Amino acid sequence: MKRSVISVIVVGLVFAFGAQAQTPAQKETESVEQALMKLEKEWMEAAFKHDTESIEKLDRMIADEFIMTFDGSIFTKAQMFEFVKSREEELLSYVMDEWKVRVYGDAAVVMARNTFKTRLAGKETTDHIRFTDTWIKRDGRWQCVAAHNSTIAQK
């Protein structure tokens, strides 16, 4: 009994010190990951709003040379904005999960699954997509330069 209590204490201390033993670079990477995940969520919310503030937020977030592939179709930044401005669906809810964020200095790749529910003319729809977004840090802020979205087929 005494030996198992000591073992538990030792294992606990190892995990406690291991968690604190992160290098500054590891902590910075985690901070960048959190910032990019927040930007992705802000993008989702802004894409369903038609107000000036949301459009301006998207404009700052998305690079001028942005290109997006969605289910095989290609969109420029301008084309994406046309779609966002004409969108009539109301965003009811969304969940982004299965995150994978890779940071490479001033570049990053964000991958996740997005499940969102919308309503249009009284009809509710649930969509599931996977996305991969490529971000570049410019002038102290992150901008998305490329996006790839694929609808997840429902079984």
trRosetta pair geometry for C-beta under 8 A, 3 or more apart (Angstrom, degrees):
i j d omega theta_ij theta_ji phi_ij phi_ji
1 4 6.0 -58 -150 35 29 106
1 5 6.6 28 154 -17 64 106
2 5 5.9 -55 -152 35 32 112
2 6 6.5 31 152 -17 65 107
3 6 5.7 -55 -149 38 32 111
3 7 6.3 36 151 -23 65 106
4 7 5.4 -49 -145 34 35 116
4 8 6.4 38 154 -21 65 102
5 8 5.8 -52 -151 34 31 111
5 9 6.5 31 151 -18 63 106
6 9 5.7 -55 -150 36 33 113
6 10 6.3 33 153 -20 67 106
7 10 5.8 -55 -146 36 30 110
7 11 6.3 28 156 -17 65 107
8 11 5.9 -55 -146 38 30 109
8 12 6.2 33 154 -20 63 109
9 12 5.6 -57 -149 37 29 114
9 13 6.4 28 154 -18 64 106
10 13 5.8 -55 -149 36 30 110
10 14 6.4 34 152 -22 64 105
11 14 5.7 -51 -149 33 32 114
11 15 6.6 28 154 -14 64 104
12 15 6.0 -58 -151 39 30 106
12 16 6.2 30 153 -20 66 109
13 16 5.5 -54 -142 37 32 113
13 17 6.1 23 162 -10 68 107
14 17 6.3 -60 -145 42 24 102
14 18 6.0 28 155 -23 62 113
15 18 5.5 -56 -140 38 29 115
15 19 6.3 32 160 -23 65 104
16 19 6.1 -55 -152 31 26 109
16 20 6.8 12 154 -7 60 109
17 20 5.8 -63 -149 43 36 106
17 21 6.0 43 152 -36 69 110
18 21 5.5 -55 -143 25 31 117
19 22 7.4 -20 172 -27 39 100
22 26 4.2 -122 -168 84 98 130
22 27 5.3 114 124 -52 127 86
22 30 7.9 -18 -170 -7 154 134
23 26 4.8 102 53 2 75 100
23 27 7.3 -142 94 -1 42 86
24 27 5.7 -56 -148 39 36 111
24 28 6.2 37 154 -21 68 106
25 28 5.7 -53 -145 37 31 112
25 29 6.3 35 154 -22 64 104
26 29 5.7 -52 -148 34 31 113
26 30 6.5 31 153 -17 63 104
27 30 5.8 -54 -151 36 32 111
27 31 6.4 35 150 -21 64 106
28 31 5.5 -54 -150 35 33 115
28 32 6.4 35 151 -19 66 103
29 32 5.7 -52 -149 36 32 111
29 33 6.3 38 150 -23 64 104
29 103 5.0 -171 -142 50 87 140
30 33 5.5 -49 -148 33 34 116
30 34 6.5 34 153 -18 64 103
31 34 5.8 -53 -151 35 31 111
31 35 6.4 32 151 -20 64 106
32 35 5.6 -54 -148 36 33 114
32 36 6.3 30 155 -18 66 106
32 101 7.8 -178 110 149 83 130
32 103 5.0 79 98 -105 139 149
32 108 6.6 -166 150 -78 119 147
33 36 6.0 -58 -149 37 28 108
33 37 6.4 28 154 -18 64 107
33 101 4.2 137 -134 90 93 146
33 103 6.6 -103 -62 -36 79 120
34 37 5.7 -54 -147 36 31 112
34 38 6.4 34 153 -21 64 106
35 38 5.7 -55 -152 35 30 114
35 39 6.5 33 149 -20 64 104
35 142 6.9 141 128 -5 113 141
36 39 5.4 -48 -147 34 36 114
36 40 6.5 41 152 -23 65 101
36 101 5.7 143 76 -139 134 133
36 103 8.0 -170 -14 -82 145 100
36 108 5.7 -112 -86 116 156 151
36 110 5.2 -162 150 -74 125 133
36 135 6.0 -150 -125 14 117 164
36 142 6.3 -134 -96 179 81 172
37 40 5.6 -48 -151 31 33 115
37 41 6.7 32 151 -16 63 103
37 96 7.6 174 -161 106 89 136
37 99 6.2 -2 -106 -130 120 147
37 101 6.7 -84 -53 -59 94 143
37 110 7.2 176 -79 -141 57 131
37 112 7.9 104 -123 -58 87 148
38 41 5.8 -56 -153 36 33 110
38 42 6.4 34 150 -19 66 106
39 42 5.6 -54 -145 37 33 112
39 43 6.3 41 153 -25 65 103
39 61 6.2 162 -166 -140 107 119
39 135 7.6 92 87 -107 152 146
39 142 6.0 -93 -59 84 168 129
39 144 7.9 172 141 -44 128 105
40 43 5.6 -50 -151 30 30 116
40 44 6.7 34 151 -21 62 102
40 96 6.4 139 121 -154 122 170
40 110 6.0 -145 -64 140 134 152
40 112 6.8 95 160 25 160 143
40 133 6.8 176 -101 28 104 149
41 44 5.6 -49 -152 31 35 114
41 45 6.5 29 153 -13 65 106
41 96 6.4 -130 -85 16 84 140
42 45 5.9 -58 -149 40 32 108
42 46 6.0 28 156 -17 68 112
42 57 6.5 -111 158 161 115 134
42 61 7.2 -173 99 -86 114 153
43 46 5.9 -60 -141 41 26 107
43 47 6.2 33 158 -31 63 108
43 58 6.8 98 -131 -110 72 83
43 61 6.0 -161 -87 136 97 156
43 144 7.6 41 -96 -16 150 147
44 47 6.0 -55 -151 25 25 115
44 48 7.6 7 157 -7 56 105
44 91 7.7 130 153 -136 85 153
44 94 5.7 -132 160 91 142 166
44 96 7.1 -153 -34 -49 156 124
44 114 6.8 -169 -106 -144 135 138
44 116 7.2 -165 -168 -82 122 143
45 48 6.6 -73 -166 36 33 100
45 49 6.9 18 149 -15 68 113
45 54 7.6 -123 119 -127 76 116
45 91 7.0 -155 -126 83 52 163
46 49 5.7 -66 -148 36 40 108
46 54 3.9 171 -148 -162 82 92
46 55 7.6 172 177 -59 107 28
46 57 5.0 -131 -110 82 152 123
46 58 5.1 -177 128 -54 135 98
46 61 7.8 138 53 16 156 147
46 84 8.0 6 129 -162 77 137
47 54 7.9 -145 -35 169 20 119
47 58 7.0 109 -77 -94 65 135
47 84 5.3 -102 -151 -121 66 111
47 87 7.3 57 156 9 73 166
48 87 6.4 -103 -126 117 52 142
48 89 6.7 -73 -135 92 103 86
48 90 7.1 90 176 -153 122 29
48 91 3.8 69 129 -24 177 119
48 118 7.6 -156 -121 -113 132 110
49 53 7.9 -29 120 73 140 84
49 54 3.8 147 82 -33 119 168
50 54 7.2 38 23 59 6 131
50 55 7.6 18 -168 -46 36 109
50 85 6.4 90 -132 -142 89 54
50 87 7.6 -162 -71 62 95 85
51 54 5.1 92 63 9 80 102
51 55 7.2 -152 97 -4 40 90
52 55 5.8 -60 -147 39 33 109
52 56 6.1 32 156 -18 69 108
53 56 5.8 -57 -147 38 28 110
53 57 6.3 32 153 -23 63 106
54 57 5.5 -52 -148 33 32 114
54 58 6.5 31 154 -16 64 104
55 58 5.8 -54 -151 38 32 111
55 59 6.3 37 150 -25 64 106
55 81 7.3 74 -148 -147 98 104
55 84 7.4 150 -106 114 83 128
55 85 7.2 38 -102 -84 125 95
56 59 5.4 -51 -146 33 33 117
56 60 6.6 30 156 -15 65 103
57 60 6.1 -58 -153 37 30 106
57 61 6.2 24 152 -18 64 116
58 61 5.5 -63 -142 41 31 111
58 62 5.8 2 169 1 71 116
58 81 7.2 153 115 -102 134 89
58 84 6.8 161 -166 154 178 175
59 62 6.7 -66 -131 47 20 91
59 81 7.8 42 -82 -100 83 131
60 141 7.2 -38 165 137 103 152
60 143 7.7 -117 154 -100 50 95
61 142 7.6 9 -144 99 69 78
61 143 6.4 158 175 -125 31 60
61 144 6.2 21 149 8 81 100
62 66 4.8 -12 177 -54 96 159
62 77 5.5 154 134 -126 122 109
62 80 7.4 -128 -172 82 166 144
62 143 6.5 104 -150 -165 9 86
62 144 5.2 -32 -112 59 64 98
63 66 4.9 144 66 -52 73 84
63 77 7.3 -131 89 -72 47 137
63 136 6.9 31 -60 44 144 114
63 138 7.7 94 -101 10 110 144
63 143 4.3 99 -60 144 87 125
63 144 6.4 -143 2 81 88 42
63 145 4.6 1 32 -96 144 70
64 77 6.2 -103 -149 17 33 159
65 77 7.7 60 50 -21 6 122
65 145 6.2 5 84 -149 94 91
66 76 6.9 111 86 -173 76 51
66 77 4.2 93 55 -69 113 98
66 80 7.3 -57 114 16 129 143
66 144 6.2 50 -116 105 117 82
66 145 5.9 -140 -98 -149 61 32
66 146 6.9 -177 -149 -75 59 36
66 147 7.3 16 -170 0 101 99
67 74 6.5 -13 -174 -167 98 100
67 75 7.4 152 -161 79 51 48
67 76 6.4 -30 -105 -107 65 53
67 145 7.7 8 23 156 74 62
67 146 5.5 -7 62 -115 81 79
67 147 7.7 -167 97 32 44 67
68 74 7.1 151 82 -155 48 51
68 75 4.6 -18 63 61 100 98
68 76 8.0 -171 22 -77 81 8
68 80 5.9 75 21 -74 139 130
68 146 7.2 160 -85 -163 49 48
68 147 4.1 -7 -115 65 93 102
68 148 7.2 -178 -158 -77 61 33
68 149 7.0 12 -178 4 106 102
69 72 7.0 13 -175 -99 97 9
69 73 7.1 154 -154 76 56 38
69 74 5.6 -25 -97 -97 70 69
69 75 7.8 176 -81 19 24 76
69 147 7.3 -166 33 98 58 60
69 148 4.8 1 60 -119 102 76
69 149 7.1 -177 94 31 58 62
70 73 5.5 -26 67 62 78 90
70 75 6.6 11 8 -1 110 119
70 147 7.9 9 -62 113 86 103
70 148 7.8 177 -76 -158 46 40
70 149 4.5 1 -114 63 81 107
70 150 7.8 -173 -152 -75 47 37
71 149 7.1 -38 -25 100 69 82
71 150 6.3 119 -81 -129 61 53
71 151 5.6 14 -81 -1 119 101
75 79 4.3 -139 -156 93 84 121
75 80 4.8 104 142 -60 129 83
75 83 7.3 -35 -140 -6 148 137
76 79 4.8 96 47 9 73 102
76 80 7.0 -134 93 -5 38 87
77 80 5.8 -57 -150 36 30 111
77 81 6.4 29 153 -19 65 107
78 81 5.7 -55 -149 36 31 111
78 82 6.6 37 151 -23 64 101
79 82 5.5 -46 -150 29 35 115
79 83 6.7 35 151 -17 63 102
80 83 5.7 -55 -155 36 35 112
80 84 6.3 34 149 -19 68 106
81 84 5.5 -51 -142 37 35 112
81 85 6.1 32 159 -18 67 107
82 85 6.1 -59 -146 39 26 108
82 86 6.3 8 160 -5 63 115
83 86 6.2 -71 -145 46 26 100
83 87 6.4 49 153 -53 64 95
84 87 5.6 -33 -152 -5 31 120
88 120 5.9 84 102 -131 97 103
89 118 3.9 10 175 177 127 133
89 119 6.7 142 -160 64 75 34
89 120 4.6 -55 -99 -65 76 103
89 125 7.8 -67 -132 44 133 115
90 118 6.3 147 70 -162 45 74
90 119 4.8 -20 56 58 102 91
90 120 7.3 170 13 -72 72 53
91 94 6.6 -32 -170 -29 113 111
91 116 6.6 -43 -143 -176 93 121
91 117 7.8 103 -165 80 53 55
91 118 5.8 -41 -100 -103 44 83
92 116 7.9 140 53 176 72 74
92 117 4.4 -54 66 103 114 99
92 118 6.2 176 3 -106 91 23
92 119 5.7 80 -48 -18 117 100
92 124 6.8 -6 -8 -132 156 108
93 116 6.8 -172 97 -147 49 61
93 117 4.9 21 50 40 85 109
94 114 6.2 -8 -171 -171 113 92
94 115 6.7 161 -154 86 61 49
94 116 3.7 -12 -103 -102 96 94
94 117 7.2 -158 -71 20 55 63
95 114 7.4 163 83 -151 46 47
95 115 4.9 -5 55 58 93 98
95 116 7.6 -176 22 -75 54 56
96 99 7.1 61 141 -70 96 96
96 112 5.0 31 -176 147 99 143
96 113 7.0 159 -153 81 53 48
96 114 5.0 -16 -100 -100 80 77
97 112 6.7 147 73 -168 19 99
97 113 5.6 -25 68 62 71 98
97 115 7.8 -8 18 8 102 104
98 111 7.9 -61 122 125 88 85
98 112 5.7 140 79 -150 73 58
98 113 4.4 46 40 6 125 106
99 110 7.5 -36 -154 -163 87 85
99 111 7.3 135 -159 83 41 58
99 112 4.8 -8 -97 -96 60 106
100 110 7.6 153 84 -158 56 41
100 111 4.3 -7 59 61 101 105
100 112 7.1 -176 22 -69 64 60
101 108 6.5 1 -174 -179 87 116
101 109 7.4 170 -152 86 44 52
101 110 5.1 -2 -109 -110 82 75
101 111 7.6 -164 -72 28 43 64
102 108 6.4 167 87 -156 51 66
102 109 4.8 2 55 53 102 95
103 107 7.7 149 -162 88 50 47
103 108 4.6 -19 -108 -103 62 102
104 107 4.6 -22 72 74 100 94
104 108 6.6 174 23 -83 71 45
104 109 7.7 36 -2 -5 110 90
106 136 6.3 36 140 -165 88 65
106 137 4.1 -111 -155 49 83 103
106 138 7.8 96 175 -60 121 49
107 134 7.2 -12 -170 -174 97 89
107 135 6.9 154 -159 86 48 58
107 136 5.5 -15 -104 -105 74 67
107 137 7.4 -121 -61 7 34 80
108 134 7.5 163 86 -155 47 48
108 135 4.6 -11 61 61 93 106
108 137 7.9 63 -4 -34 103 94
108 142 7.3 -27 34 -135 124 126
109 132 6.4 -6 -174 -171 99 93
109 133 7.3 161 -155 81 51 45
109 134 5.6 -19 -102 -102 74 69
109 135 7.6 -172 -78 20 26 78
110 131 7.8 8 107 109 87 95
110 132 7.2 162 83 -153 48 45
110 133 4.8 -11 58 58 99 95
110 135 6.6 41 -8 -11 108 117
111 130 7.3 9 -171 179 88 94
111 131 7.0 -173 -141 93 50 51
111 132 4.8 -8 -98 -102 87 78
111 133 7.9 -179 -74 21 43 63
112 130 7.4 -170 98 -148 33 62
112 131 6.2 -7 58 55 72 86
113 128 6.9 -6 -177 -170 101 89
113 129 7.3 168 -156 89 57 41
113 130 5.3 -34 -101 -98 69 73
113 152 7.1 21 -143 -41 106 146
114 128 7.4 165 86 -152 51 44
114 129 5.1 -9 58 61 97 88
114 130 7.7 163 16 -95 75 24
114 131 6.3 16 -3 0 118 114
115 126 6.7 6 -177 -177 89 100
115 127 7.3 179 -148 90 47 47
115 128 5.0 -7 -103 -104 80 79
116 126 7.3 176 92 -149 34 59
116 127 5.7 -11 61 58 80 90
117 124 6.1 4 -177 -173 102 105
117 125 7.1 167 -151 85 57 41
117 126 4.9 -25 -97 -97 79 78
117 127 8.0 169 -86 18 32 66
118 124 7.1 166 87 -149 38 58
118 125 5.4 -15 61 59 86 91
118 127 7.3 9 7 3 108 109
119 122 6.9 -8 -178 -129 104 9
119 123 6.8 159 -153 77 64 35
119 124 5.0 -30 -95 -92 82 69
119 125 7.6 162 -90 16 33 72
120 123 5.9 -27 68 60 69 88
120 125 7.1 -6 17 5 101 117
127 151 7.0 -75 -166 -129 99 96
128 151 7.0 89 79 -165 63 63
128 152 4.0 -60 115 52 108 115
128 154 6.9 118 28 -70 129 90
129 149 5.1 2 178 -171 135 99
129 150 6.4 151 -157 75 80 37
129 151 5.6 -51 -99 -101 81 44
129 152 6.2 -169 -101 -8 22 86
130 149 7.3 162 82 -151 44 52
130 150 5.3 -11 56 58 91 92
130 152 6.0 92 -21 -61 91 102
131 147 6.4 -17 -167 -168 109 95
131 148 6.6 157 -154 83 59 53
131 149 4.7 -15 -101 -99 91 77
131 150 7.8 174 -81 19 47 63
132 147 7.3 158 84 -156 51 48
132 148 4.7 -1 54 54 95 103
133 144 5.2 -45 -175 -134 115 119
133 146 7.2 165 -154 91 49 54
133 147 4.8 -8 -106 -107 80 82
133 148 7.8 -162 -72 26 43 61
134 144 6.9 110 74 -156 48 67
134 145 5.5 -54 98 61 99 89
134 146 4.2 17 39 54 117 96
134 147 7.5 -143 20 -68 71 43
135 142 4.8 6 -180 -172 125 108
135 143 6.6 152 -153 76 73 31
135 144 5.4 -45 -94 -93 74 57
135 145 7.1 143 -118 7 22 82
136 142 7.3 150 76 -150 31 60
136 143 5.8 -25 63 64 81 85
136 145 5.3 36 -2 -24 114 127
137 140 7.3 -5 178 -137 97 10
137 141 7.0 176 -150 89 69 19
137 142 5.4 -39 -94 -90 70 64
137 143 7.8 141 -106 16 23 72
138 141 6.7 -31 69 64 63 68
138 143 5.7 -20 26 12 113 121
144 147 6.1 27 167 -55 128 102
